[in-house]
Amino acid sequence: MTPATRHTTEDGLELQFGTNHIGHVALSARLLPLLSAGRARVTTMTSSAARHGRLNWADLQSEQAYAPVRAYNQSKLANLMFALELDRRSRADGWGIVSNAAHHRHFRQVQYRSRSPPSARTKRWISDSYTQRLH
């Protein structure tokens, strides 16, 4: 989904960010007690487009400058960051939730599991690919 012009959700969020990211975060948060009780797995669908994403904190909703692909990439980067943060919090607080991130078109999925910490290679890939984009 990359609409040529900027659209918003019913809540006023930029459509791609609201649909691809915020909706999933809100659903996961709402289900958190059940997920934790069931020691569930949460798989967040991201995309290789996240590699090109940057979080534009000054214009997170693309109100000042909308570009379809840039907004999509940003939403997919936010998905990946959510999966990693959910995993971090689950481990730190003992929730028992396994958080995975997967690319929707590849058989080979990058997964982050709370029972199996990311390898050093995966950590380097995450750091190299995303840390600089957070500023």
C-alpha positions in Angstrom: 0.0 0.0 0.0 1.6 3.2 -1.1 -1.1 5.7 -2.0 0.0 8.5 -4.3 -1.4 11.2 -2.1 -1.4 11.4 1.7 -4.5 10.0 3.4 -5.3 9.6 7.0 -7.0 7.0 9.2 -10.2 7.8 11.1 -8.0 8.8 14.0 -6.0 11.3 11.9 -2.8 9.2 11.5 -1.0 9.0 8.2 -2.6 6.0 6.5 0.4 3.7 6.1 1.8 4.5 9.5 -1.6 4.0 11.1 -2.4 0.8 9.3 0.9 -0.9 9.0 2.2 0.0 12.5 -0.1 1.7 15.0 -2.9 -0.7 14.4 -0.7 -3.7 15.2 0.8 -2.1 18.2 -2.6 -1.2 19.6 -3.9 -4.7 19.0 -0.9 -6.3 20.7 -1.2 -3.9 23.6 -4.9 -4.7 24.0 -4.1 -8.5 23.9 -1.0 -8.3 26.1 -2.5 -10.0 29.2 -3.8 -12.9 27.1 -0.6 -13.1 25.1 1.5 -13.2 28.3 -0.8 -15.7 30.0 -0.6 -18.0 27.0 3.2 -17.6 26.5 2.3 -16.7 22.9 4.3 -15.8 19.8 3.8 -12.5 18.1 5.0 -12.3 14.6 5.3 -8.8 13.2 5.3 -8.6 9.4 8.0 -6.1 8.3 9.7 -5.7 5.0 13.1 -5.3 3.5 11.9 -1.8 2.8 12.7 -1.1 6.5 16.3 -1.0 5.5 15.6 2.2 3.6 13.3 3.6 6.3 14.1 6.5 8.6 12.0 7.7 11.4 11.4 11.4 10.8 10.5 12.5 14.3 9.9 16.0 13.2 7.2 14.9 10.7 6.3 11.3 11.8 2.8 11.7 10.2 4.2 13.0 6.9 2.1 16.2 7.2 4.9 18.5 5.9 6.3 16.3 3.2 4.5 13.1 1.9 6.3 10.6 -0.3 4.5 7.2 -0.7 7.6 5.0 -0.6 9.2 6.9 2.2 6.1 6.7 4.3 5.9 2.9 3.6 9.5 2.4 4.5 9.1 4.3 7.7 6.1 2.2 8.7 8.0 -1.0 8.1 11.0 0.2 10.1 8.6 1.0 12.9 7.3 -2.5 12.7 10.7 -4.0 13.1 11.5 -1.7 16.0 8.2 -2.7 17.6 9.1 -6.4 17.3 12.5 -5.9 18.9 11.1 -3.7 21.7 8.3 -6.2 22.5 11.0 -8.9 22.7 13.2 -6.8 24.9 10.4 -5.9 27.3 9.1 -9.5 27.4 12.5 -10.8 28.4 13.1 -8.0 30.9 9.8 -8.4 32.6 9.3 -12.1 32.2 6.2 -12.0 30.1 7.1 -15.2 28.2 6.1 -13.7 24.8 8.2 -14.7 21.9 8.4 -11.8 19.4 9.4 -12.5 15.8 9.9 -10.2 12.9 9.4 -11.6 9.4 9.6 -10.3 5.8 6.4 -11.1 4.1 7.9 -12.2 0.7 10.9 -14.3 1.7 11.1 -17.9 2.8 14.1 -17.1 4.9 12.8 -15.0 7.8 14.8 -12.9 10.2 13.5 -13.9 13.6 14.2 -12.6 17.0 13.1 -15.1 19.7 13.2 -14.5 23.4 14.2 -18.1 24.0 17.1 -17.8 21.5 18.8 -14.4 21.6 19.9 -12.9 18.3 23.3 -14.0 17.1 26.2 -11.5 17.0 25.8 -11.3 13.2 22.1 -10.4 13.5 22.9 -7.8 16.2 25.5 -6.2 13.9 23.0 -6.2 11.0 20.4 -4.5 13.1 22.9 -2.0 14.5 24.4 -1.2 11.1 21.1 -1.0 9.3 18.9 0.8 11.8 20.7 2.6 14.6 21.7 5.5 12.4 18.2 5.9 11.2 16.8 6.7 14.7 18.3 10.2 14.8 
